[in-house]
Amino acid sequence: MALVSVAVAGLLVLAVRRRLTEFRSRRHLPGPKPSFFLGNMSDLLLHGHGGRHESLQALHDEYGPLVCFHAAWGSAPFVSLSYVSPNLLRKELDSHRRADRTVLSRSLMGMAGGELHQTHRQVIAPSMAFRGVSERGSVLKDVSDRYVDKWKHVDEGYEGLQSDLRDWSVNCLSAFLFGDDWDVGADLHAYHRALSAIEEEVSFRAFHPFFVRWVFPRRRRRVRAAYHRVAAELGEVVTRREQRIPAACPAHGATGAAAATGAAGGDLLDRVTRAPWSAEDRVEELMSLILGGADPMSYVLSQALVMLSLDPHVQEKARKTIEASSSCAQEGDPGPDPYVRNIVYETLRMFPPVPFSAKFSDERAVVEQGMSIPPGTVIMWMKNAVGKNPEIFREAERFNPDRFDPERFPADGEKRNDTISSFLPFGAGPRHCVGNRLAEQQCIVLLTEILKNFHVVPLRHIKVQFHSTISVVPSAVPVRLVPR
């Protein structure tokens, strides 16, 4: 018994020394003074668990472009940046996986960088590249057209636009990934709730020590049930594909030149079912793609509609460019309108759906603003602060899609900052979002169809609340779609 007591006391002393070393080695970095056990959790959670991006913005307003803060005892310390640093592109900095490794550890979202990560990415990337998205672009339009048709027949008091956008995002993404084997039907809202519970847990673990999840058993049970709910649905999708088109069937995948080049013979589900993965690997990879794209894209669309409703000039200009592009097309699909793409980029700049991204290095220090950040620090960039930084973007508070026009150069010849690389909404380096092309095209297609068929009118009496997990989720979309 005495030996056990001595061992426990020794471990406690080591833990205290490690915590004090963590504080001392970073005291040269600007940021709020931490408490011993909770660090800066009171500062970080000032606006509640779902409002961390607001708390981080307040810290940047007080301490400048680089802020150091400490999470609760047992978590790695953080440095938040209000600018995009070249360090974030370095291959040796891996994604901050502490948020995901016990939830989706088999997926691109949760696994460590290295050979396994590269092989998973090689399977998924062709379906998500420009060519893969273009070849299946009709799927995005078909799903979007169903919702546009629905909105043509709702009354003026319709309050389901936000719910519809979430449904559209899940259905659009799933139809693209899974083809005809996607069918949730009446269970879509239960599916949403399960996805939201997993998203919230992933986000929660990013800022809390590993032992916290054992303190709240009800929370742990709820997340486990949500995981099994989504995994069961996706497992059925994979099974339906395997039964409908066996792996040995030529129709199952690429043949000839397509096989030689690694091109997808069908949708992403074909590539995943052909991959030498376990059933659990397949389900988690598909789950990570849905989690990473569903809520973020519905948020981008909702904010784009709000900004268009408040700026009739931009709305009408977009409508005219769409009509001009359609009339100039000689045959088939005229392709995405550049101005609509700029609207999506400007919305991403002002309202990033994932408020922050993070990198981590166990072994090497990183220099920022002339200050050395010790190894073992999570380095994140606060996308809200980056996008609205006046030193990067002129008139940063103004919604101006023209800033992303590639033909628009400063008259004085100075370097342009108005590019998507200036705020990196889809992440940076080898761990950047694998579905960025799909996300862009998904938003462009629906926004184009809305502008072709509706006037977007603001509803100023509706109050909107925002909740942040992996992405930001609004409680409502304060606009009305008036058929043209």
C-alpha positions in Angstrom: 0.0 0.0 0.0 2.9 2.3 0.8 4.5 1.7 -2.5 1.2 2.5 -4.3 1.0 5.8 -2.4 4.6 6.7 -3.3 4.0 5.8 -6.9 0.8 8.0 -7.1 2.6 10.8 -5.3 5.5 10.6 -7.8 3.2 10.6 -10.8 1.4 13.7 -9.3 4.7 15.5 -8.9 5.7 14.7 -12.4 2.4 15.9 -13.8 2.6 19.2 -11.8 6.2 19.8 -13.0 5.1 19.1 -16.6 2.2 21.6 -16.3 4.5 24.3 -14.8 7.1 23.7 -17.6 4.3 24.1 -20.2 3.4 27.5 -18.7 7.1 28.7 -18.4 8.1 27.6 -21.9 5.3 29.7 -23.4 5.2 32.8 -21.1 7.0 34.9 -23.9 3.9 34.4 -26.1 1.1 37.0 -25.8 -2.1 35.7 -24.3 -4.3 35.6 -21.1 -2.8 34.3 -17.9 -3.8 30.7 -17.3 -5.1 29.1 -14.1 -3.3 25.9 -13.1 -6.0 23.3 -13.6 -8.4 24.9 -16.2 -5.8 27.0 -18.1 -7.8 29.5 -20.1 -11.0 27.5 -20.4 -13.0 30.3 -18.9 -11.7 32.6 -21.6 -12.2 30.1 -24.3 -15.7 29.1 -23.3 -16.8 32.7 -22.6 -19.6 32.4 -25.1 -20.4 28.8 -24.4 -19.2 25.6 -26.0 -20.7 26.5 -29.3 -19.3 30.0 -29.4 -15.6 29.4 -29.2 -14.9 31.3 -32.4 -16.4 34.4 -30.8 -14.2 33.9 -27.7 -11.1 33.5 -29.9 -12.0 36.6 -31.9 -12.2 38.5 -28.6 -8.7 37.2 -27.6 -7.2 38.3 -30.9 -8.8 41.8 -30.5 -7.1 42.1 -27.1 -3.7 40.4 -27.7 -3.0 40.8 -31.5 -2.4 38.4 -34.4 -0.8 35.7 -32.3 -2.5 34.5 -29.1 -1.3 31.6 -26.8 -3.8 30.0 -24.5 -3.9 26.8 -22.4 -6.7 24.3 -22.3 -7.5 22.2 -19.1 -4.8 20.1 -17.5 -4.1 17.1 -19.7 -4.5 19.0 -23.1 -1.9 20.4 -25.4 -1.5 24.2 -25.3 -2.7 26.3 -28.3 -1.4 29.2 -30.4 -4.1 30.9 -32.5 -3.1 33.0 -35.6 -5.3 35.7 -37.3 -3.3 35.2 -40.5 -2.3 32.4 -42.9 1.3 31.4 -42.1 3.6 29.6 -44.6 4.3 27.2 -41.7 0.8 25.8 -42.1 1.8 24.3 -45.5 4.7 22.4 -44.2 4.5 18.6 -44.5 6.0 17.9 -41.2 3.1 19.6 -39.4 0.3 17.0 -39.0 -3.4 17.7 -38.5 -4.4 18.2 -34.9 -5.9 14.7 -34.4 -6.8 14.8 -30.7 -10.3 15.8 -31.6 -11.0 12.8 -33.8 -8.7 9.8 -33.0 -11.2 8.1 -30.7 -14.3 8.9 -32.9 -13.2 8.5 -36.5 -9.7 7.1 -36.1 -9.9 4.9 -39.2 -10.7 7.8 -41.6 -8.8 10.6 -43.3 -10.2 12.9 -40.6 -8.8 11.0 -37.7 -5.8 8.9 -38.8 -2.2 10.1 -38.4 -0.3 11.3 -41.4 1.9 8.8 -43.2 1.6 5.9 -45.7 -1.8 4.7 -44.5 -3.2 8.2 -44.8 -1.8 8.6 -48.3 -3.3 5.3 -49.5 -6.7 6.3 -48.2 -6.4 9.7 -49.9 -5.4 8.0 -53.2 -8.6 6.0 -53.2 -10.8 9.0 -52.5 -9.1 11.9 -54.4 -10.0 10.9 -58.0 -13.7 11.1 -57.3 -13.2 14.5 -55.7 -10.9 16.0 -58.2 -12.1 18.5 -60.9 -12.7 15.8 -63.5 -14.5 13.5 -61.1 -16.8 16.3 -59.9 -17.5 17.5 -63.5 -18.4 14.0 -64.7 -21.0 13.6 -62.0 -22.2 17.3 -61.9 -25.6 16.3 -63.2 -26.3 14.5 -59.9 -25.8 17.8 -58.0 -28.2 19.5 -60.3 -30.9 16.8 -60.1 -31.0 17.0 -56.3 -30.9 20.8 -56.3 -33.8 20.9 -58.9 -36.0 18.9 -56.5 -35.6 21.5 -53.8 -36.0 24.4 -56.2 -39.3 22.9 -57.4 -40.5 22.5 -53.8 -39.7 26.1 -52.9 -41.8 27.3 -55.9 -44.9 25.8 -54.2 -44.5 27.0 -50.6 -46.5 29.9 -49.1 -45.0 33.2 -47.9 -44.9 32.1 -44.3 -42.8 29.1 -45.0 -40.2 28.6 -42.2 -38.5 25.4 -43.3 -35.7 26.8 -45.5 -32.9 26.1 -43.0 -34.1 22.5 -42.5 -34.4 22.2 -46.3 -30.8 23.4 -46.8 -29.5 20.8 -44.4 -31.6 18.1 -46.1 -30.3 19.3 -49.5 -26.7 19.2 -48.3 -26.9 15.6 -47.0 -28.9 14.4 -50.0 -26.7 16.1 -52.5 -23.5 14.9 -51.0 -24.8 11.4 -50.5 -26.2 11.1 -54.0 -22.9 12.2 -55.4 -20.9 9.7 -53.2 -23.3 6.7 -53.3 -25.4 7.0 -56.4 -28.6 5.0 -56.4 -27.7 3.1 -53.3 -28.4 6.2 -51.1 -31.9 6.0 -49.6 -32.6 7.3 -46.1 -36.2 8.6 -46.8 -38.3 9.3 -43.7 -35.4 8.7 -41.3 -33.4 11.8 -42.6 -34.1 13.9 -39.6 -33.0 11.2 -37.2 -29.9 10.8 -39.3 -29.3 14.5 -39.0 -29.5 14.3 -35.2 -27.0 11.5 -35.1 -24.6 13.3 -37.3 -24.9 16.4 -35.2 -24.2 14.5 -32.0 -21.0 13.1 -33.5 -20.0 16.5 -34.8 -20.5 18.0 -31.4 -18.4 15.3 -29.7 -15.5 15.7 -32.2 -15.5 19.4 -31.6 -15.7 19.0 -27.8 -12.7 16.7 -27.7 -10.6 19.2 -29.6 -10.5 21.5 -26.5 -10.8 19.1 -23.6 -8.4 16.5 -22.1 -8.8 12.9 -22.9 -10.2 11.9 -19.4 -13.1 14.4 -19.6 -15.2 12.0 -21.7 -15.2 9.5 -18.8 -16.6 12.1 -16.5 -19.9 12.3 -18.5 -21.1 8.8 -19.1 -24.5 9.9 -20.5 -22.7 12.0 -23.1 -20.5 9.0 -24.0 -23.5 6.8 -24.4 -25.3 9.3 -26.5 -22.4 9.6 -28.9 -21.9 5.9 -29.1 -25.6 5.5 -30.0 -25.3 8.2 -32.7 -22.2 6.6 -34.1 -23.9 3.2 -34.4 -27.0 4.8 -36.0 -24.9 6.5 -38.7 -22.6 3.5 -39.1 -25.6 1.1 -39.6 -27.1 3.4 -42.3 -23.8 3.6 -44.2 -23.1 -0.1 -43.7 -26.4 -0.8 -45.5 -25.4 1.5 -48.3 -22.1 -0.4 -48.8 -23.9 -3.8 -48.6 -26.5 -2.8 -51.2 -23.7 -1.8 -53.6 -21.8 -5.0 -53.0 -24.9 -7.2 -53.5 -26.1 -5.2 -56.5 -22.8 -5.1 -58.3 -20.3 -7.7 -57.1 -16.7 -6.8 -57.0 -15.9 -9.3 -59.8 -18.3 -7.6 -62.2 -16.7 -5.3 -64.8 -19.5 -2.8 -64.3 -18.3 -2.4 -60.7 -15.3 -0.3 -61.6 -13.0 1.2 -64.1 -11.9 -0.8 -67.2 -9.4 -0.2 -69.9 -7.7 3.2 -70.0 -9.8 4.3 -67.0 -8.3 1.6 -64.9 -4.8 2.3 -66.1 -5.1 6.0 -65.1 -6.9 5.3 -61.9 -10.0 7.2 -63.0 -13.2 6.3 -61.2 -15.5 4.0 -63.1 -18.5 5.2 -61.2 -19.1 7.0 -58.0 -16.9 7.1 -54.9 -18.7 4.2 -53.4 -17.3 2.0 -56.2 -13.8 3.0 -55.3 -14.3 2.4 -51.6 -15.9 -1.0 -52.1 -12.9 -2.0 -54.3 -10.4 -0.8 -51.8 -8.7 -3.5 -49.6 -10.2 -2.0 -46.5 -12.2 -3.6 -43.6 -15.9 -3.0 -43.3 -15.2 -0.6 -40.4 -12.6 1.4 -42.5 -15.2 1.8 -45.3 -17.9 3.0 -43.0 -15.8 5.5 -41.1 -14.3 6.9 -44.3 -17.7 7.5 -45.7 -18.9 8.9 -42.4 -16.1 11.4 -42.3 -16.9 12.7 -45.7 -20.6 13.2 -44.8 -19.6 14.9 -41.5 -17.1 17.1 -43.2 -19.4 18.4 -45.9 -23.1 18.4 -44.8 -23.4 21.2 -42.3 -20.6 23.3 -43.7 -22.2 23.6 -47.1 -25.7 24.3 -45.8 -24.2 27.1 -43.7 -22.4 28.6 -46.7 -25.6 28.6 -48.8 -27.6 30.1 -45.9 -25.1 33.0 -45.5 -24.8 33.5 -49.2 -28.6 33.9 -49.5 -28.6 36.4 -46.6 -25.9 38.5 -48.1 -27.6 38.5 -51.6 -30.9 39.5 -50.0 -29.2 42.5 -48.4 -27.4 43.5 -51.7 -29.8 43.6 -54.6 -27.0 45.0 -56.9 -24.9 41.9 -56.4 -27.9 39.6 -56.7 -29.0 41.2 -60.0 -25.4 41.2 -61.4 -25.2 37.5 -60.6 -28.5 36.8 -62.3 -27.3 38.6 -65.5 -24.0 36.8 -65.6 -25.8 33.5 -65.3 -28.2 34.4 -68.1 -25.3 35.6 -70.3 -23.3 32.4 -69.7 -26.4 30.3 -70.6 -27.0 32.2 -73.8 -23.4 31.9 -74.9 -23.2 28.2 -74.3 -23.3 26.4 -77.7 -24.4 23.1 -76.3 -24.9 21.2 -73.1 -24.1 22.6 -69.6 -22.4 26.0 -69.8 -20.4 25.2 -66.7 -20.2 27.1 -63.4 -20.6 30.9 -63.7 -17.4 32.6 -62.5 -19.3 35.4 -60.7 -21.4 32.8 -58.8 -18.1 31.1 -57.8 -16.8 34.5 -56.5 -20.0 34.8 -54.4 -19.2 31.5 -52.8 -15.6 32.5 -52.2 -16.7 35.8 -50.7 -19.1 34.0 -48.4 -16.4 31.6 -47.3 -14.1 34.5 -46.5 -16.7 36.3 -44.4 -18.5 33.3 -42.9 -16.1 30.3 -42.9 -18.2 27.2 -42.1 -15.3 25.6 -40.1 -14.1 28.6 -37.9 -10.6 27.2 -37.3 -8.2 24.6 -38.5 -5.2 23.3 -36.6 -1.7 21.7 -37.1 0.5 20.0 -34.6 4.2 19.1 -34.3 5.6 16.8 -31.6 9.2 17.4 -32.5 10.1 20.8 -33.8 9.6 24.4 -32.8 7.9 26.9 -35.2 8.8 30.6 -35.5 5.9 33.1 -35.9 6.1 36.8 -35.5 9.7 36.4 -34.5 8.7 34.2 -31.5 9.6 30.6 -31.1 6.6 28.3 -30.5 7.8 25.1 -28.6 7.1 21.6 -29.9 3.9 20.0 -28.6 1.9 23.2 -29.3 -1.3 23.1 -31.4 -1.0 25.9 -34.0 -4.4 27.0 -35.4 -5.6 29.7 -37.7 -8.7 31.6 -36.8 -10.5 31.8 -40.2 -13.0 34.4 -39.0 -10.2 36.7 -38.0 -8.2 35.9 -41.2 -11.0 36.7 -43.5 -11.8 40.0 -41.9 -8.3 41.1 -41.3 -8.0 44.6 -42.9 -4.3 44.1 -43.4 -5.1 41.2 -45.8 -8.4 42.3 -47.4 -9.3 45.8 -48.3 -12.8 46.8 -47.1 -12.8 43.5 -45.2 -16.3 44.1 -43.7 -17.9 44.6 -47.1 -19.4 41.8 -49.1 -17.7 42.2 -52.5 -17.5 39.2 -54.8 -15.6 41.3 -57.4 -12.5 41.1 -55.1 -11.9 37.5 -56.5 -12.1 38.5 -60.1 -8.8 37.2 -61.6 -8.8 40.1 -64.1 -9.0 42.7 -61.3 -5.4 43.9 -60.4 -4.4 46.8 -58.2 -3.6 49.9 -60.2 -0.5 50.5 -58.2 0.9 47.0 -59.0 1.1 45.8 -55.4 0.7 42.2 -54.6 -2.9 41.0 -54.6 -4.2 39.4 -51.4 -7.7 38.9 -52.7 -7.3 35.2 -53.5 -8.7 32.1 -51.8 -5.1 31.2 -50.8 -5.2 34.2 -48.5 -7.6 32.6 -46.1 -7.6 28.8 -47.0 -11.2 27.9 -46.1 -10.5 24.3 -47.0 -7.3 23.9 -44.9 -3.7 23.7 -45.9 -0.9 21.3 -46.7 -1.2 17.5 -47.2 -4.2 17.4 -44.8 -6.3 20.0 -46.7 -10.0 19.1 -47.4 -10.2 16.3 -50.0 -13.7 17.4 -51.0 -13.0 21.1 -51.7 -13.9 20.8 -55.4 -17.1 19.0 -54.7 -18.1 21.5 -51.9 -17.6 24.5 -54.3 -19.5 22.9 -57.1 -22.3 21.8 -54.8 -22.9 25.4 -53.6 -22.5 26.9 -57.1 -25.1 24.6 -58.6 -27.8 25.3 -56.0 -27.1 29.1 -55.9 -27.3 29.3 -59.6 -30.7 27.5 -59.7 -32.0 29.7 -56.9 -30.9 32.9 -58.7 -32.5 31.7 -62.0 -35.8 31.0 -60.4 -36.2 33.3 -57.4 -35.7 36.8 -56.0 -34.0 36.6 -52.6 -35.8 38.9 -50.2 -34.6 39.7 -46.6 -36.8 38.9 -43.5 -35.5 41.3 -40.9 -37.9 40.3 -38.1 -36.3 36.8 -37.7 -33.6 36.5 -35.0 -30.9 34.0 -35.8 -28.7 32.1 -33.3 -25.5 30.3 -34.2 -24.1 27.1 -32.7 -20.6 25.9 -33.5 -19.4 22.3 -33.5 -17.2 21.2 -36.4 -19.0 23.8 -38.4 -21.3 26.7 -37.7 -25.1 25.9 -37.7 -27.7 28.8 -37.8 -31.1 28.4 -36.3 -32.8 30.0 -39.3 -32.2 31.6 -42.7 -33.9 35.0 -42.6 -34.8 35.3 -46.3 -37.8 34.5 -48.5 -37.5 33.0 -52.0 -40.0 34.8 -54.2 -40.6 33.1 -57.6 -39.7 35.2 -60.6 
